Amino acid sequence: MVDNLVRKAQNDLAGNTVGISDELVSLEISSPDVCDLTLIDLPGITRVPVQDQPEDIGEQIKILIQKYISKSETIILVVVPCNVDIATTEALRMAQHADPEGYRTLAILTKPDLIDKGAEIDVLNIVQGRVVPLSKGYIIVRCRGQSDINNKIPLDEAIDIEMEFFRNHRYFSSLLDDNKASTLCLTNKLTKELVDHIKKSLPHLTEQINTRILGVREELKKYDQGPPPEEEKMGPFFSEIIIKFNDQIDELSRTGHLKDRNIYALLHPVFKKWDIHLRETEKLFNAKITEIIEKYNEMHRGRELLTFSEYINFEHVIKDHVAALQKPAMETLKDVREIVKNKFREVCNLCFVQYPLLQHNVFKKIDEIQLKQEAKVEKRIEEFIAMEHLVFTQDKVLQKKLDESEIHQKTGLERYENLHEEEMVLNSKGCGLLDTRNLVPEKLALYYEIIYQRLTDYVPMLLILFMLKNAAKTLQHQMLEMRNRADVAKLLKEDSEQGRRRADLKKRLERLTEAQELINNRS
């Protein structure tokens, strides 16, 4: 039954022909009567492909063999029939290449019952190490032949037949006394060699295990600790990861810091674009005012007398210009919304990457909060634009702009004294000297500076407050509320691949730690 299962596994891995595969067919035999060994039976070396084998089958087999015998922790068993020239055997040559000193190589001679008469002395010389010396030497065995297998001779009976063969053999009986013949001798030899080899390999094994433990622990960090299997511990764990998420959101809203880039490094270019737009439209504003002055009588004069100007004409220019700023302000809002939303989502990815349902719910909250905050900011921008339609500033603010300008020189105003009322605001006489149509563009340009200063600061401050800081507080509050009414077990259901990978790593760490303890105890 076992041999049929092995053949089926071979066919599944390598096909129904005589191909090969890198994958192992594992067969575990547990019994108090067997030695503690792990044997890897590699395919024999083929030189000529048969049936449907590929042309390079020989090279494939050599690569496969080399993969295993090159490992320093393995013992190489070179199996060679007695009736071939061992010095030219490809298997022994590969073993010598992988193990030049011969410390890991043990040769096994088979089929002693098939050698020609007169060749017994040659076989003895090989076993005694006089032809190709090996540190671990040679052992000769007589296995079941094909007829024995066909006749279903059991292993214990085959071992008895083997022992009888060596006891009665004219030349090989001495090898039995030297522990260089029989399967039982091979079993004892391999067990002893394996123990000795493990002892010699302990320092290297310890180093390998320590390196792998560090590697597994490092990889485990990528998956965090994962949810506890006990349902009663899920609540505290859920609170812990929510608090961790809120802390990162709080840090982002206070300092802008997240991983290797600050959110303000993304916001500054958006705000700069808004500022540049305000500056560029100032030229259009001044050009419009100049055009009105130049064509005032032809296009804008109403019932006012000649040489008089109607203030409302210029007020309309200011209102129209400010109204046109609403659209770019809204575009700035949308740019900021996307940046903040993406950064909030990035925090969510960092904290909840292995919990797809929780991540989905938090994404939804982030989007909803940003939409609500966006509606609030839109209303505030509309209100602020409406306030700018009032065309208002305190007298002292505009007076300061006038004092800093060159308008006084153009009117000769600096020649007059006592033209100011209290707190340095122009009196009626002073205002009269400035009331000339040619000075309107420059005076309105000064007022635009006031508009510019209010808008270039107000819009970014509004966006930072509502879209970042207030949105962060709302999100934190909603996350804390989620702890009280959420289906924690459902939200903490992991991505299958993530959970499986972490479980595999934890089991591997347990095995490596156990191996480390065993080696330390044995040392």
Order of alpha helices (4+ residues) and beta strands (2+ residues): alpha-alpha-beta-alpha-beta-alpha-beta-alpha-alpha-alpha-alpha-alpha-beta-beta-alpha-alpha-alpha-alpha-alpha-alpha-alpha-alpha-alpha-alpha-alpha
